[in-house]
Structure formats: structure tokens, C-alpha cells
Amino acid sequence: MARRTVVAGKVHSVNPGKRQVRIQAAGGDVPDNAFLGRLRLRLTDGRELRPLVAALRRPKECVVVEFTPGTPRDSVAGMRGAEVLWEADEDAIVLLGRLEADALLGMRLVGPGATGLGEVVGVLQTPVHAVLEVAGADGHRLLLPMVREVVERIDWESGVILVGDIAPFAVDDAD
């Protein structure tokens, strides 16, 4: 089964004294296994860390991860704002995508070179993947499959979906 890296959440706050981080999940129902074992973090400066997780709990709307005593407190202090990366299989990504569909409404679609393509005004569910309905600034509607060949990254915090070359995949209302 194919696996790929997705952003499972972002470190919201840190407690170096307890070697803990509070993570805001990216959306949907991210399973616990995304946060267990060695947590893969992409720091704000682009470096990656893989500290070993000792414990996990889910109070309210976040995930609290505690690292093993071998994790330096200075390292924990530098984790604020880091992205939590998850090596997920395709089935898990599809399930996560279905759970997050409503969260995509209102997000801006941005193409290569920071070109604004429009805003997500609808999400259609198909048996295979979601399809984004995008309203362009010119008034045209566009249908775009939510597949890895199109979507490069979803930035939940800024409400942006970054896409690559959409020409082979897009269906325009003029078609």
C-alpha cells in the first residue's frame, strides 16, 4: 500500500519543564498512531526532529504529547510552531479527507507562483476522492479532484490550499 507524508497538526504550545507539547490536529479525526513512536516534526526553520514519545493524551480539542527523559528541554522549547508530519497510508488519507471536507469550505486555492485561483465553495464526495468546487475571481466555476497529483499542501492556519499544475485535472464550467 502506498504511503505518503501529510501534515497531521501543528505544535501550538510547549512545556519544556515537562517535556510536553500541545498539538492542534490539522482537522478531521487524526488517529493516535500519527503521534506515537517517534514524532516527526518540521521546525519553523525547516529542520526535522524525531523525538521519542513517552505518553499521549487528548484533552478537549488538542493532543498533548510527552517525550522521553532523553529529549533535551532546549529541543522541546524550540518546537513551538512546528508541523507534525505523519507517514500515512492512502486509505487513512482518504478517510481523513472525508472527515475534513467541510473544513475546506472558504479556503483559498493558490497555484504555482502564488497565483490566486479562487475560493472553495463546495466539496463533492465521490467513492474515490473529494472534488473541490472553486469559484474564480472571474466568476467561472472550476471542479478539481482532491488528489496528490493536484494538491501539494494544505495550510490550515492560513486557509490556503497549494496546488501544482491543475490543467490536466481541472474541469471548467466553460468546458
Secondary structure, 3 states (H helix, E strand, C coil): CCEEEEEEEEEEEEEHHHCEEEEEECCCCCCHHHCCCECEEECCCCCEECCEEEEEECCCCCEEEEECCCCCHHHHHCCCCCEEEEEEEHHHHHHHHHHHHHHHCCCEEEEHHHEEEEEEEEEEECCCCEEEEEECCCCCEEEEECCCCCEEEEECCCCEEEECCCCCCCEECCC
